[in-house]
Amino acid sequence: MEHADLSHIDNWIFDLDNTLYSGDVNFFAQIDKKMTAFMSQYLSLPPSEARVIQKEYLVEYGTTLSGLMAVHNMDPSEYLHFVHDIDLGILIPDPRLHTALSSLTGRKFIFTNGSRQHAKNVGEHLGIYGLFDGVFAIEDIDYIPKPKKSAYVQFINAFNVDPMSAIMVEDSVRNLEAPKAMGMSTLLITSQKDWSHEPEASRPHDGINVPDHVDMHTHDLPSWLLALE
């Protein structure tokens, strides 16, 4: 389990989905299916055709929602409510994560392409929501999501974060490229689940042959945090 020198870090920035809980848990699949269902109804297409467009938007625009807004001028509120109305029971709170986050020195943030309410729902279910100093969600970045550089610029401006003192923790390789270029340290959360059904550009990484903009990677975030000296 690799650790760089992180003594300079006093801003810990965490993605939410497949990061603060393991991507090996089949939780995000619920959201994925609801995205397809919403698009099928909204575009009046069979689910199979809607899913193709869903993934095309994900790759091109960063999120399916951003694609729907850009191409179809869609109001995001109904979409966000629909796709995040899911069963949280599959997520089992990990006491190690609470302990590890509590022991970190500095500020802690959630920075997600999901909605504020989704971050609150998941964070409270995991028992860690109250440990964070701030939450930055898709509404806060004008629905222009990671990996767009503007999303990170808005985040650091909102919370007065010096990128050189920050680490970005993500399950998406492409979402770490901009923060690394800005001076942040980067930690990739890898997954052992088969993600071959997802577009290569956006799927969680297996930790093999990671690109240069990834400083560190781990399959077990709580253990990695607890091992920090």
C-alpha positions, 0 to 999 in steps of 0.5 A, a space after each residue: 500500500 503506497 504512500 507519498 509524503 503527504 505531510 503538506 496536505 491540509 485539504 482532503 478532497 473526496 469524490 463520493 460514488 465508488 470512492 467513499 464506498 467500494 466500487 465492488 459493491 453493486 450500488 451504483 448500478 441502481 443509479 445507472 439503471 435509473 439513468 437509462 430508464 429516465 432517458 428512455 422515457 424522456 427521449 421516447 426510445 427503447 432502453 437499449 437505444 437510450 443506454 447507448 446515448 447515455 454512455 455517449 453523453 457520459 464520455 463526451 460531456 462528463 456526465 449523462 446529465 450534462 449531455 442531456 442539458 447541452 443537447 436537449 436543454 433539459 431541466 436537471 431537477 427532475 432527472 436528479 431526483 429520479 436517478 438518486 431515488 435508490 435503496 441505500 441498504 446495500 451500502 454497509 457503513 464501515 467503522 474504519 472509514 469513520 475512524 480514518 476520516 476523523 483522524 485526518 489533519 486539515 479540512 475534508 470535502 466531498 466533491 461529486 458530480 452527483 447532487 447535494 441531496 445524494 451526497 447527504 443521503 449517502 454520507 449520512 447513511 455511511 455515518 460520515 457526513 458530519 465529518 466533512 467541512 464542505 460538500 461541492 456537488 453538480 449544482 455548485 459547478 453549474 452542471 459542468 462536471 468533472 473532468 472539466 477544469 472549470 469544475 475544479 477551479 470553482 471548487 478551489 475558489 469556493 473553499 479557498 483551497 491552495 492546490 499545492 496543499 490538497 489531495 484529490 481522491 477519485 475512482 475515475 482516472 480522467 477526473 484526476 488529470 486536471 487536479 494533478 495539473 493544478 498541483 494537487 496530489 492524486 489518489 486513485 481508488 481502484 476496483 476489482 469489479 468487471 467494468 467492461 460494460 462501461 466506456 473505457 474513458 469513464 470506467 473505474 480503473 483496476 490499478 494496472 498500468 495507471 497513468 503518470 497523473 496518478 500519484 498513488 492508488 489503493 483498493 481499500 481507502 479506509 486501510 490506506 488512510 489508517 496507514 498514514 503516519 
